[in-house]
Amino acid sequence: MKYTIALAGNPNSGKTTLFNQLTGARAHVGNWPGVTVEKKEGKILRNEDLSLIDLPGIYSLSPYTLEEVIARNFLLKERPDVIINIVDATNLERNLYLTTQVVETGIPTVIACNMIDLVKQAGDRLDSKALSAHFGVPVVEISALRGDGLDELIDAVKDAVSSKQETSYVLRLSEEVESEIKQVEKELETTPPEKLYDMPLRWWAQKLLEQDEKALEEISLSSEQKARIEVLEEKLDDDVQSYISTARYKSIAVIMDSIYTCKNPQRLSLTDRIDKIVTNRILALPIFVLVMFLVYYISISTIGTLGTDYVNDVVVGEWAQGGMETLLTNLGASDWVIGLTVDGIIGGVGAVLGFLPQMAVLFLLLTFLELSGYMARIAFILDRIFRKFGLSGKSFIPMLIGTGCSVPAIMASRTIEQEADRRMTAITTSFVPCGAKLPIIAFIAGALFNGSWWFAPICYFVGIAAVIISGIVLKKTRGFAGDPAPFVMELPEYRLPTLKAVLLTVWERCFAFIKKAGTIILLSSIVLWFLQAYGVTGEGIVAVEDAGDSILAVIGGAIAWLFIPLGFGDWQSTVATFTGLIAKENVMTTFAIVFGVEGDVLDLIDAGEWSSLTAITQHYTMSSAFSFLLFQLLCAPCFAAIGAMHRELGNAKWTLFAVAYQTLFAYSASLIYYQFALLFSGNPFTLTSAVAIVVLLAWLYLLLRKKPEGQGRLQMEII
């Protein structure tokens, strides 16, 4: 028989670490129905009959945030066999607030006191037996990071499953409130059982008295009950919900006095001493810049790049492509089979897998920072600045990663709790120029702008400006505004993560990338290879030598007119834009093919041999070249990044919106730039010039208009 175990706890309580330890990271990762909040489910090791569900990190079961609604709905409507309530033993008083609500559900519960090693290390003492006696449920001391106490925890869960002993904890309240709870309980006895979801009548009575929004959707209050609640609140001189919350905190304070002994209450912990430096008003930003520079340098410029170059040149180029071509040739395979397999499938998939070493190193370092507790400090430092532009402080990390590759950058947006901020970050992150766009920047800077030192910084400034403008504009729309709600930020204790915990997280993220993005890139690569390799003639569809005769060239020529107002309305530029969807490096490679450049175009750019690229440069003016570059910097990213966006946004609708918005933004920016460049260079005013002015005014309106009423400013609270 299969049993469902729910894992519930506060953010940063070690919940993810415990989940990975119990399941060995053998998890099915998806989304909760209808939302983009990640859902993880796995089998407990050596206990295949126990299915573990990782609920979102929450502070209470009150339905204020999306995560709280998801967790409560699962406990209410799915009713798991057992709840593992993980609490941070170093912050026990705050964590027990959720515990008091969990044990009121009646569902068999096991409390896992995590980080007990840190409590003992500090010389403090936790009486877990007294805690167990108070709540009437088993309490197990564990260290999820070190793996201590996990066998005892699993045994306690098995006992809870077999005994099916429901919790009976009751939060005792004043006589007036208790009397009203009993009255409502009595009135609920006639309610159809299917409406109660097997939850205790006292739980429902308490929620109805609190006028809990989600409870009232299931069971409505009568006019008489509403009148009694008003009378009760007059007696309490407070609303019932606030009164019960205060009662919980008072009850927890009494519990803490009896179960927890602090050796030195006045001492400054190691976390406090470190935070005095890393969150210092003056030192915080320089330290952050240094830390992230080292992360970027190690991942992109040293170890990660060596790995990526090796995979691209040796594993994919020599072994996979070279070996497969030799094998198929020896087997007598036809040219189209060789081309499809070597260039289409292996070349296309290799373009994605080549990023894996950089991603793995990036995820390794970022996971270390995340599990150690420093990542929360970064969000705290930057949140106030970024919130002015409609973004979360955590948005900066994906954008920094995006200077290397947009794929891991977009995937890193999932660390942002607020759904609107997470969605915004996933959509805007690819505006920051990634490493794959550097050949285009280097080519135009060197060949048309004489290698000016300011050119590359201008390109990065354009990306940052696009992020800021998009943040301001989109935040004023309904889909990104979100409900006015406090932004709660947890600053956890610093701790040294284990190698196992870090590697499990890195593996989980890398595998998700390979599985999702790899599928999309494979299919798109096959299609684009076919369109580049074949053309339509009187004899039908045949292989072509000249790219100008290909189906892709025909398609490019058919829609090239769309880019005439941007200054590059020719089929070559259009085709290069499309091949850039596979990988942005393909833009320059495509130019080499369609313009007949001899040699490796990327090597020529690296060597600065601009004279060898005159076939391309004579095709553009400075204005049209920069307009082309502007479009490439801001338009929809490569298929791998679009695949990552689809995963983070959760559905096709939002993915299509993201691609459409990015393309529209890029088109608008290139149109405005090119048309104004023509006017300033002495060209006559045209209808297209007027359109560019209208587009500029439209964006200025979206940028400067007032935020619609009802979209309050999010406040930040630090715990």
C-alpha positions as CSV (number, residue, x, y, z in Angstrom):
1,M,0.0,0.0,0.0
2,K,1.2,3.5,-0.9
3,Y,1.3,6.3,1.7
4,T,1.6,10.0,1.2
5,I,3.9,12.0,3.5
6,A,3.8,15.8,3.3
7,L,7.0,17.8,4.2
8,A,6.0,21.2,5.6
9,G,8.2,23.9,7.1
10,N,9.4,27.5,7.0
11,P,11.7,28.7,4.2
12,N,15.4,28.2,5.1
13,S,14.5,25.5,7.7
14,G,16.4,22.9,5.8
15,K,13.3,21.5,4.1
16,T,15.0,21.0,0.7
17,T,18.1,19.5,2.2
18,L,15.9,17.0,4.2
19,F,13.9,16.2,1.0
20,N,17.1,15.4,-0.9
21,Q,18.5,13.3,1.9
22,L,15.3,11.3,2.3
23,T,14.8,10.7,-1.5
24,G,18.3,10.8,-2.8
25,A,17.3,13.6,-5.1
26,R,15.2,11.0,-7.1
27,A,12.4,13.4,-7.4
28,H,9.7,14.1,-10.0
29,V,9.8,17.9,-10.5
30,G,6.7,19.7,-11.9
31,N,4.4,22.5,-11.0
32,W,1.4,22.6,-8.7
33,P,-1.8,22.6,-10.8
34,G,-2.5,26.0,-12.3
35,V,0.5,27.8,-11.0
36,T,4.3,28.0,-11.6
37,V,5.3,27.1,-8.0
38,E,7.6,24.1,-8.2
39,K,6.2,20.8,-6.9
40,K,8.6,18.0,-5.9
41,E,7.7,14.4,-5.2
42,G,9.9,11.5,-4.5
43,K,10.1,8.0,-2.9
44,I,11.8,7.8,0.5
45,L,15.0,5.7,0.1
46,R,14.5,2.0,0.9
47,N,10.9,2.7,1.6
48,E,9.2,2.7,-1.8
49,D,5.7,2.7,-0.2
50,L,6.3,6.1,1.3
51,S,5.8,9.0,-1.2
52,L,7.2,12.3,0.0
53,I,5.6,15.6,-1.2
54,D,7.7,18.7,-0.6
55,L,5.2,21.5,0.2
56,P,6.2,25.2,-0.6
57,G,8.1,26.9,2.2
58,I,5.6,28.8,4.3
59,Y,5.3,30.7,7.6
60,S,1.7,29.8,8.4
61,L,-1.4,28.1,7.0
62,S,-3.2,31.4,6.7
63,P,-4.2,31.9,3.0
64,Y,-2.2,35.1,2.3
65,T,0.4,34.0,-0.2
66,L,0.2,31.7,-3.1
67,E,2.5,29.2,-1.3
68,E,0.3,29.2,1.8
69,V,-2.8,28.6,-0.3
70,I,-1.1,25.7,-2.1
71,A,0.1,24.1,1.1
72,R,-3.2,24.4,2.9
73,N,-5.3,23.2,0.0
74,F,-3.1,20.1,-0.2
75,L,-3.4,19.3,3.6
76,L,-7.2,20.1,3.4
77,K,-8.2,18.4,0.2
78,E,-5.6,15.7,-0.3
79,R,-5.2,14.9,3.4
80,P,-1.8,13.1,3.5
81,D,-1.2,10.1,5.8
82,V,1.5,11.9,7.8
83,I,3.0,15.4,8.0
84,I,6.7,15.8,8.7
85,N,6.9,19.3,10.2
86,I,10.5,20.4,9.9
87,V,11.5,23.2,12.3
88,D,14.8,25.1,12.6
89,A,16.0,24.4,16.2
90,T,18.1,27.5,16.1
91,N,15.0,29.7,15.4
92,L,12.5,27.4,17.2
93,E,10.2,30.1,18.6
94,R,9.4,31.5,15.2
95,N,9.1,28.0,13.5
96,L,6.6,26.7,16.1
97,Y,4.0,29.2,14.9
98,L,3.4,27.0,11.9
99,T,3.6,23.9,14.1
100,T,0.7,25.1,16.2
101,Q,-1.4,25.3,13.0
102,V,-0.2,22.0,11.5
103,V,-1.1,19.9,14.6
104,E,-4.6,21.5,14.7
105,T,-5.4,19.7,11.4
106,G,-5.7,16.3,13.1
107,I,-3.4,14.8,10.5
108,P,-0.7,12.5,12.1
109,T,2.4,14.6,12.5
110,V,6.1,14.1,13.3
111,I,8.1,17.1,14.3
112,A,11.7,17.1,12.9
113,C,13.9,19.5,14.9
114,N,16.6,20.3,12.4
115,M,20.1,21.8,12.9
116,I,20.2,20.3,16.4
117,D,24.0,20.1,16.0
118,L,24.2,23.9,15.9
119,V,22.1,24.1,19.1
120,K,24.5,21.8,20.9
121,Q,27.5,23.5,19.4
122,A,26.3,26.8,21.0
123,G,25.9,25.1,24.3
124,D,22.1,25.4,24.3
125,R,19.7,22.7,25.3
126,L,16.4,21.6,23.8
127,D,14.1,19.2,25.7
128,S,12.5,17.4,22.8
129,K,10.6,15.0,25.1
130,A,8.9,18.0,26.7
131,L,8.1,19.4,23.3
132,S,6.6,16.1,22.2
133,A,4.5,15.9,25.4
134,H,3.1,19.5,24.8
135,F,2.0,18.8,21.2
136,G,1.2,15.2,21.6
137,V,3.2,14.1,18.6
138,P,6.7,12.5,18.1
139,V,9.7,14.8,18.0
140,V,12.9,13.7,16.4
141,E,16.2,15.6,16.6
142,I,18.0,15.7,13.2
143,S,20.7,17.4,11.2
144,A,19.5,17.2,7.6
145,L,22.9,18.6,6.4
146,R,24.9,15.9,8.1
147,G,22.3,13.2,7.8
148,D,22.0,12.7,11.6
149,G,18.8,11.3,13.0
150,L,17.2,10.4,9.6
151,D,16.7,6.7,10.4
152,E,14.9,7.7,13.6
153,L,12.8,10.1,11.6
154,I,11.8,7.5,9.1
155,D,10.9,5.0,11.9
156,A,8.8,7.7,13.5
157,V,7.0,8.3,10.2
158,K,6.3,4.6,9.8
159,D,4.9,4.4,13.3
160,A,2.6,7.3,12.6
161,V,1.5,5.7,9.4
162,S,0.7,2.4,11.1
163,S,-1.0,3.8,14.2
164,K,-3.0,6.5,12.3
165,Q,-3.0,8.4,15.6
166,E,-4.6,11.8,14.7
167,T,-3.3,14.9,16.6
168,S,-5.5,16.3,19.3
169,Y,-3.7,19.5,20.1
170,V,-6.0,22.4,21.1
171,L,-4.9,26.0,21.5
172,R,-6.7,27.2,24.6
173,L,-8.4,30.6,24.3
174,S,-10.5,32.9,26.5
175,E,-13.9,31.7,27.8
176,E,-15.8,34.0,25.4
177,V,-13.9,32.6,22.3
178,E,-14.1,29.0,23.5
179,S,-17.9,29.4,24.0
180,E,-18.4,30.7,20.5
181,I,-16.2,28.0,19.0
182,K,-18.3,25.3,20.7
183,Q,-21.5,27.0,19.4
184,V,-20.2,27.0,15.8
185,E,-19.0,23.4,16.1
186,K,-22.5,22.4,17.1
187,E,-24.0,24.3,14.1
188,L,-21.5,22.5,11.8
189,E,-22.6,19.0,12.8
190,T,-25.3,19.1,10.1
191,T,-22.8,20.1,7.4
192,P,-22.3,17.5,4.6
193,P,-19.1,15.6,5.3
194,E,-17.7,16.2,1.8
195,K,-17.6,19.9,2.6
196,L,-15.5,19.3,5.8
197,Y,-12.7,17.3,4.1
198,D,-12.3,15.2,7.3
199,M,-10.9,18.2,9.1
200,P,-11.9,18.6,12.8
201,L,-15.0,20.6,13.5
202,R,-13.0,22.8,15.9
203,W,-10.6,23.7,13.0
204,W,-13.6,24.8,10.8
205,A,-15.2,26.7,13.7
206,Q,-12.0,28.6,14.4
207,K,-11.4,29.5,10.8
208,L,-15.0,30.7,10.4
209,L,-14.7,32.9,13.4
210,E,-11.5,34.3,12.0
211,Q,-13.5,34.9,8.8
212,D,-10.8,33.1,6.9
213,E,-11.3,33.9,3.2
214,K,-10.7,30.3,1.9
215,A,-12.8,28.7,4.6
216,L,-15.7,31.0,3.7
217,E,-15.5,29.9,0.1
218,E,-16.4,26.4,1.4
219,I,-18.9,27.2,4.2
220,S,-20.7,30.5,4.4
221,L,-21.6,32.3,7.6
222,S,-25.3,33.0,8.5
223,S,-26.4,36.5,9.3
224,E,-26.8,35.4,12.9
225,Q,-23.2,34.0,13.1
226,K,-21.9,37.3,11.6
227,A,-23.7,39.2,14.3
228,R,-22.3,37.0,17.0
229,I,-18.8,37.5,15.7
230,E,-19.3,41.3,15.7
231,V,-20.4,41.1,19.4
232,L,-17.4,38.9,20.2
233,E,-14.9,41.2,18.6
234,E,-16.3,44.1,20.6
235,K,-15.7,42.2,23.8
236,L,-12.2,41.3,22.7
237,D,-11.5,44.9,21.4
238,D,-9.8,43.1,18.5
239,D,-10.7,41.0,15.5
240,V,-10.8,37.3,16.1
241,Q,-7.9,36.5,13.7
242,S,-5.5,38.9,15.5
243,Y,-6.6,37.7,18.9
244,I,-5.9,34.0,17.9
245,S,-2.5,34.9,16.4
246,T,-1.5,36.7,19.6
247,A,-2.7,33.7,21.6
248,R,-0.4,31.5,19.5
249,Y,2.6,33.6,20.2
250,K,1.9,33.7,23.9
251,S,1.4,29.9,24.0
252,I,4.7,29.4,22.1
253,A,6.5,31.8,24.6
254,V,5.3,29.6,27.5
255,I,6.5,26.4,25.6
256,M,9.9,27.9,25.0
257,D,10.4,28.7,28.6
258,S,9.9,25.0,29.5
259,I,11.8,23.3,26.7
260,Y,14.7,25.5,25.7
261,T,17.7,26.7,27.7
262,C,20.1,29.2,26.2
263,K,23.6,29.2,27.7
264,N,24.4,32.8,26.8
265,P,21.4,34.8,25.6
266,Q,23.5,38.0,25.2
267,R,26.2,36.5,23.0
268,L,26.7,37.6,19.4
269,S,26.5,34.5,17.2
270,L,28.9,33.9,14.3
271,T,26.0,34.9,12.0
272,D,25.6,38.2,13.8
273,R,29.4,38.9,13.6
274,I,29.5,38.1,9.9
275,D,26.4,40.2,9.1
276,K,28.0,43.2,10.8
277,I,30.4,43.2,7.9
278,V,28.6,41.8,4.8
279,T,25.3,43.8,5.4
280,N,27.2,47.0,6.5
281,R,25.7,50.0,4.8
282,I,29.2,50.9,3.3
283,L,30.8,47.5,2.8
284,A,27.9,45.5,1.7
285,L,27.9,46.4,-2.0
286,P,31.7,46.2,-2.5
287,I,31.8,42.8,-0.9
288,F,28.8,41.6,-3.0
289,V,30.5,42.9,-6.2
290,L,33.7,41.1,-5.3
291,V,31.9,37.8,-4.5
292,M,29.9,37.8,-7.7
293,F,33.0,38.8,-9.7
294,L,34.8,35.7,-8.4
295,V,31.7,33.6,-9.2
296,Y,31.5,34.9,-12.7
297,Y,35.3,34.8,-13.3
298,I,35.7,31.2,-12.1
299,S,32.5,30.0,-14.0
300,I,32.8,31.8,-17.3
301,S,36.4,32.9,-17.7
302,T,38.3,29.9,-16.2
303,I,37.1,26.5,-15.3
304,G,33.6,26.7,-16.9
305,T,35.1,28.0,-20.2
306,L,37.7,25.3,-20.3
307,G,35.0,22.7,-19.8
308,T,32.7,24.3,-22.4
309,D,35.6,24.6,-25.0
310,Y,36.5,21.0,-24.4
311,V,32.9,19.8,-24.8
312,N,32.3,21.9,-28.0
313,D,35.7,21.2,-29.7
314,V,36.6,17.7,-28.6
315,V,33.5,15.9,-27.3
316,V,31.0,17.3,-29.8
317,G,33.3,18.5,-32.6
318,E,35.9,15.7,-32.8
319,W,34.3,12.7,-31.1
320,A,30.6,13.0,-31.7
321,Q,30.4,14.8,-35.0
322,G,33.7,13.5,-36.5
323,G,33.2,9.9,-35.2
324,M,29.6,9.8,-36.4
325,E,30.4,11.2,-39.8
326,T,33.2,8.6,-40.2
327,L,30.9,5.8,-39.1
328,L,28.0,6.8,-41.3
329,T,30.3,7.2,-44.3
330,N,31.8,3.7,-43.8
331,L,28.2,2.4,-43.6
332,G,27.4,4.0,-46.9
333,A,24.8,6.3,-45.5
334,S,23.4,8.9,-47.9
335,D,24.5,12.6,-47.7
336,W,21.2,13.8,-46.2
337,V,21.4,11.2,-43.4
338,I,25.0,12.3,-42.6
339,G,24.0,16.0,-42.8
340,L,21.0,15.6,-40.6
341,T,22.7,13.4,-38.0
342,V,26.1,15.3,-37.9
343,D,25.0,18.9,-38.5
344,G,21.4,18.9,-37.5
345,I,21.0,16.6,-34.5
346,I,24.6,16.4,-33.0
347,G,25.5,19.9,-33.9
348,G,22.2,21.3,-32.6
349,V,22.1,19.4,-29.4
350,G,25.8,20.0,-28.9
351,A,25.2,23.7,-29.0
352,V,23.1,23.2,-25.9
353,L,25.2,20.6,-24.1
354,G,28.3,22.8,-24.7
355,F,26.9,25.2,-22.1
356,L,26.7,22.4,-19.5
357,P,30.2,22.8,-17.9
358,Q,29.7,26.6,-17.4
359,M,26.2,25.9,-16.0
360,A,27.5,23.2,-13.7
361,V,30.2,25.4,-12.2
362,L,27.9,28.4,-11.9
363,F,25.3,26.3,-10.2
364,L,27.9,24.8,-7.9
365,L,29.1,28.2,-6.7
366,L,25.6,29.7,-6.5
367,T,24.3,26.7,-4.6
368,F,27.1,27.0,-2.1
369,L,26.2,30.7,-1.6
370,E,22.5,29.8,-1.3
371,L,22.9,26.9,1.1
372,S,25.5,28.9,3.2
373,G,22.9,31.7,3.7
374,Y,24.7,34.5,1.8
375,M,22.2,34.6,-1.0
376,A,19.5,35.9,1.3
377,R,21.8,38.8,2.3
378,I,22.3,39.7,-1.4
379,A,18.5,39.9,-1.9
380,F,18.3,42.1,1.2
381,I,21.0,44.5,0.0
382,L,19.6,44.9,-3.5
383,D,15.8,44.7,-2.9
384,R,15.2,48.3,-2.0
385,I,17.0,49.4,-5.2
386,F,15.4,46.9,-7.6
387,R,11.9,47.3,-6.2
388,K,11.9,50.9,-7.6
389,F,12.0,49.3,-11.1
390,G,9.4,46.7,-10.4
391,L,11.9,43.9,-9.7
392,S,13.0,41.8,-6.7
393,G,16.4,42.1,-5.2
394,K,16.9,38.5,-6.1
395,S,16.5,39.5,-9.8
396,F,20.1,40.8,-9.9
397,I,21.6,37.3,-9.6
398,P,20.0,35.9,-12.8
399,M,21.0,39.1,-14.6
400,L,24.6,38.7,-13.5
401,I,24.6,35.1,-14.6
402,G,23.0,36.2,-17.9
403,T,26.3,37.9,-18.9
404,G,27.6,34.4,-19.4
405,C,24.5,32.5,-20.6
406,S,20.8,33.2,-20.5
407,V,19.8,29.6,-19.9
408,P,21.1,29.2,-16.3
409,A,20.2,32.9,-15.7
410,I,16.6,32.3,-16.5
411,M,16.6,29.1,-14.5
412,A,18.1,31.0,-11.5
413,S,14.9,33.1,-11.4
414,R,13.1,30.3,-9.5
415,T,14.8,31.4,-6.3
416,I,12.4,34.5,-6.3
417,E,9.4,33.7,-4.1
418,Q,6.9,36.3,-5.5
419,E,5.4,34.9,-8.6
420,A,5.0,38.3,-10.4
421,D,8.7,39.1,-9.7
422,R,9.8,35.7,-10.8
423,R,7.9,35.9,-14.0
424,M,9.2,39.4,-14.7
425,T,12.8,38.3,-14.1
426,A,12.5,35.3,-16.4
427,I,11.2,37.5,-19.2
428,T,13.7,40.3,-18.9
429,T,16.9,38.5,-18.0
430,S,17.9,37.7,-21.6
431,F,18.1,41.4,-22.4
432,V,21.5,41.3,-20.7
433,P,24.0,40.4,-23.5
434,C,25.2,36.9,-23.0
435,G,28.5,35.4,-24.1
436,A,27.0,34.0,-27.3
437,K,26.3,37.6,-28.5
438,L,29.9,38.7,-28.0
439,P,31.0,37.7,-31.6
440,I,28.3,40.0,-33.0
441,I,29.3,42.8,-30.7
442,A,33.0,42.2,-31.5
443,F,32.4,42.1,-35.2
444,I,30.4,45.4,-35.4
445,A,32.7,47.1,-32.9
446,G,35.9,46.2,-34.8
447,A,34.8,46.3,-38.4
448,L,32.5,49.3,-38.3
449,F,33.4,51.3,-35.2
450,N,37.2,50.9,-35.3
451,G,37.3,48.9,-32.1
452,S,36.2,51.8,-30.0
453,W,36.6,51.0,-26.3
454,W,33.2,52.4,-25.4
455,F,31.2,50.2,-27.8
456,A,30.9,47.0,-25.7
457,P,30.0,48.9,-22.5
458,I,27.3,50.7,-24.5
459,C,25.8,47.3,-25.5
460,Y,25.6,46.2,-21.8
461,F,24.1,49.5,-20.9
462,V,21.4,49.0,-23.5
463,G,20.6,45.6,-22.0
464,I,20.4,47.0,-18.4
465,A,18.2,49.9,-19.7
466,A,15.9,47.4,-21.4
467,V,15.5,45.5,-18.1
468,I,14.7,48.7,-16.2
469,I,12.3,50.1,-18.8
470,S,10.5,46.7,-19.0
471,G,10.3,46.4,-15.2
472,I,8.7,49.8,-14.9
473,V,6.3,49.2,-17.9
474,L,5.2,45.7,-17.1
475,K,4.8,46.3,-13.3
476,K,2.0,48.6,-14.2
477,T,0.0,45.9,-15.8
478,R,-2.3,43.4,-14.1
479,G,-0.3,40.3,-14.9
480,F,2.8,41.5,-13.1
481,A,1.6,43.8,-10.4
482,G,0.7,41.2,-7.8
483,D,-1.4,41.9,-4.7
484,P,-0.2,44.4,-2.2
485,A,1.5,42.2,0.3
486,P,4.5,42.3,2.7
487,F,7.8,41.0,1.3
488,V,9.1,38.7,4.0
489,M,12.8,38.0,3.8
490,E,14.5,35.3,5.9
491,L,18.1,35.9,6.9
492,P,19.1,32.3,7.9
493,E,22.1,31.3,10.0
494,Y,25.3,30.9,8.1
495,R,26.3,27.3,7.8
496,L,28.8,25.3,5.8
497,P,26.9,23.1,3.3
498,T,28.0,19.5,2.8
499,L,29.4,18.5,-0.6
500,K,26.6,15.9,-1.0
501,A,23.9,18.6,-0.5
502,V,25.6,20.9,-3.0
503,L,26.1,18.2,-5.7
504,L,22.6,16.9,-5.3
505,T,21.2,20.4,-6.0
506,V,23.6,21.0,-8.9
507,W,22.6,17.6,-10.5
508,E,18.9,18.3,-10.1
509,R,19.2,21.7,-11.9
510,C,21.5,20.5,-14.6
511,F,19.4,17.4,-15.4
512,A,16.3,19.6,-15.6
513,F,18.1,21.8,-18.2
514,I,19.2,18.8,-20.3
515,K,15.7,17.2,-20.2
516,K,13.6,20.3,-21.0
517,A,15.8,22.6,-23.1
518,G,17.5,19.7,-24.9
519,T,14.2,18.4,-26.2
520,I,13.3,21.8,-27.7
521,I,16.7,22.4,-29.2
522,L,16.7,19.0,-30.8
523,L,13.5,19.5,-32.7
524,S,14.2,23.1,-33.7
525,S,17.7,22.2,-34.9
526,I,16.4,19.4,-37.2
527,V,13.8,21.8,-38.7
528,L,16.3,24.7,-39.3
529,W,19.0,22.3,-40.7
530,F,16.5,21.0,-43.2
531,L,15.5,24.6,-44.2
532,Q,19.1,25.6,-44.6
533,A,20.2,22.4,-46.5
534,Y,17.3,22.1,-49.0
535,G,15.7,24.2,-51.7
536,V,12.6,23.9,-53.9
537,T,13.3,23.5,-57.7
538,G,11.5,22.2,-60.7
539,E,12.7,18.8,-59.7
540,G,11.1,19.1,-56.2
541,I,12.9,19.5,-52.9
542,V,16.6,18.9,-53.4
543,A,19.8,19.5,-51.5
544,V,21.5,22.9,-52.4
545,E,25.1,24.0,-52.3
546,D,24.3,27.8,-52.3
547,A,22.5,29.0,-49.1
548,G,20.8,31.6,-51.3
549,D,18.8,28.8,-53.0
550,S,17.6,27.2,-49.7
551,I,14.1,27.2,-48.4
552,L,15.3,29.3,-45.5
553,A,16.5,32.0,-48.0
554,V,13.1,31.9,-49.6
555,I,11.4,32.3,-46.2
556,G,13.8,35.1,-45.3
557,G,13.2,36.9,-48.5
558,A,9.5,36.7,-48.0
559,I,9.5,38.4,-44.7
560,A,12.6,40.6,-45.1
561,W,10.4,43.6,-45.9
562,L,9.4,43.7,-42.2
563,F,13.0,44.8,-41.4
564,I,13.3,47.5,-44.1
565,P,12.3,50.2,-41.6
566,L,15.1,48.9,-39.3
567,G,17.8,49.2,-42.0
568,F,18.5,45.6,-42.7
569,G,15.6,44.4,-45.0
570,D,17.5,41.7,-46.9
571,W,17.2,38.0,-46.8
572,Q,20.8,37.5,-45.5
573,S,20.1,39.5,-42.3
574,T,16.7,37.9,-41.9
575,V,18.1,34.3,-42.3
576,A,20.9,35.2,-39.8
577,T,18.3,36.3,-37.3
578,F,16.5,33.0,-37.6
579,T,19.6,30.9,-37.3
580,G,20.5,32.9,-34.3
581,L,17.5,31.2,-32.6
582,I,19.6,28.0,-32.4
583,A,22.6,29.8,-30.9
584,K,23.5,33.5,-31.2
585,E,27.0,32.5,-32.4
586,N,25.2,31.2,-35.5
587,V,24.5,34.8,-36.7
588,M,28.1,35.4,-37.7
589,T,28.5,31.8,-39.0
590,T,25.4,32.3,-41.2
591,F,26.9,35.6,-42.5
592,A,30.1,33.7,-43.4
593,I,28.0,31.2,-45.5
594,V,25.6,33.6,-47.2
595,F,28.3,36.2,-48.0
596,G,31.0,33.6,-48.9
597,V,33.6,34.5,-46.3
598,E,36.6,32.1,-46.4
599,G,37.9,30.6,-43.1
600,D,36.3,30.4,-39.7
601,V,34.5,33.6,-39.1
602,L,34.7,33.4,-35.3
603,D,38.5,32.9,-35.5
604,L,38.8,35.9,-37.9
605,I,36.8,38.0,-35.4
606,D,39.0,36.9,-32.5
607,A,42.1,37.7,-34.6
608,G,40.7,41.1,-35.6
609,E,41.2,40.4,-39.3
610,W,38.5,42.8,-40.4
611,S,39.8,43.0,-44.0
612,S,38.7,39.4,-44.5
613,L,35.2,40.3,-43.6
614,T,34.6,43.2,-46.1
615,A,32.0,41.1,-47.9
616,I,29.9,41.5,-44.8
617,T,30.9,45.1,-43.8
618,Q,30.2,46.6,-47.2
619,H,26.6,45.4,-46.9
620,Y,25.9,47.7,-43.9
621,T,26.2,51.3,-42.9
622,M,27.2,52.2,-39.3
623,S,23.5,53.0,-38.6
624,S,22.1,49.8,-40.1
625,A,24.8,47.7,-38.5
626,F,24.0,49.1,-35.0
627,S,20.3,48.7,-35.6
628,F,20.9,45.1,-36.6
629,L,23.0,44.6,-33.4
630,L,20.3,46.3,-31.3
631,F,17.7,43.9,-32.6
632,Q,19.9,40.9,-31.9
633,L,20.7,42.0,-28.4
634,L,17.0,42.5,-27.4
635,C,15.0,40.1,-29.5
636,A,13.9,36.6,-28.4
637,P,16.9,34.5,-27.2
638,C,18.0,31.1,-28.5
639,F,15.8,28.1,-28.4
640,A,17.6,26.8,-25.3
641,A,16.8,30.0,-23.4
642,I,13.2,30.0,-24.7
643,G,12.9,26.4,-23.4
644,A,14.2,27.5,-20.0
645,M,11.7,30.4,-20.1
646,H,8.9,27.9,-20.8
647,R,9.9,25.8,-17.8
648,E,10.1,28.8,-15.5
649,L,6.9,30.5,-16.7
650,G,4.9,27.3,-16.6
651,N,2.8,27.4,-19.7
652,A,2.8,28.2,-23.4
653,K,0.7,31.3,-23.0
654,W,3.3,33.1,-20.9
655,T,6.1,31.8,-23.1
656,L,4.4,33.2,-26.2
657,F,3.9,36.5,-24.4
658,A,7.5,36.6,-23.4
659,V,8.8,36.0,-26.9
660,A,6.3,38.4,-28.4
661,Y,7.2,41.1,-25.9
662,Q,10.9,40.7,-26.4
663,T,10.6,40.8,-30.2
664,L,8.3,43.9,-30.1
665,F,10.6,45.6,-27.7
666,A,13.6,44.9,-29.9
667,Y,11.7,46.0,-33.1
668,S,10.7,49.2,-31.4
669,A,14.2,50.0,-30.2
670,S,15.8,49.3,-33.6
671,L,13.0,51.3,-35.4
672,I,13.4,54.3,-33.2
673,Y,17.2,54.3,-33.4
674,Y,17.5,53.8,-37.1
675,Q,14.9,56.3,-38.1
676,F,16.3,59.0,-35.8
677,A,19.8,58.2,-37.1
678,L,18.6,58.8,-40.7
679,L,17.0,62.1,-39.7
680,F,20.1,63.3,-37.8
681,S,22.3,62.4,-40.8
682,G,20.3,64.7,-43.1
683,N,17.8,62.3,-44.7
684,P,14.3,63.6,-45.4
685,F,11.3,63.1,-43.0
686,T,9.2,60.1,-44.2
687,L,6.1,58.3,-43.1
688,T,8.4,55.7,-41.4
689,S,9.9,58.6,-39.4
690,A,6.5,59.5,-38.2
691,V,5.7,55.9,-37.2
692,A,9.0,55.9,-35.2
693,I,8.0,59.0,-33.4
694,V,4.5,57.5,-32.6
695,V,6.2,54.4,-31.3
696,L,8.6,56.4,-29.1
697,L,5.7,58.4,-27.7
698,A,3.7,55.2,-26.9
699,W,6.7,53.7,-24.9
700,L,7.1,57.0,-23.1
701,Y,3.4,56.9,-22.1
702,L,3.7,53.4,-20.9
703,L,6.9,54.3,-19.0
704,L,5.5,57.5,-17.3
705,R,1.9,56.7,-16.7
706,K,0.7,56.3,-13.2
707,K,0.3,52.9,-11.6
708,P,-3.4,51.9,-11.6
709,E,-5.2,52.2,-8.3
710,G,-5.2,49.1,-6.2
711,Q,-1.6,48.2,-7.0
712,G,0.1,49.2,-3.8
713,R,3.8,49.3,-3.2
714,L,5.2,46.1,-1.7
715,Q,6.7,46.6,1.7
716,M,9.7,44.7,3.0
717,E,10.1,43.1,6.4
718,I,13.3,41.5,7.6
719,I,13.0,38.6,10.1
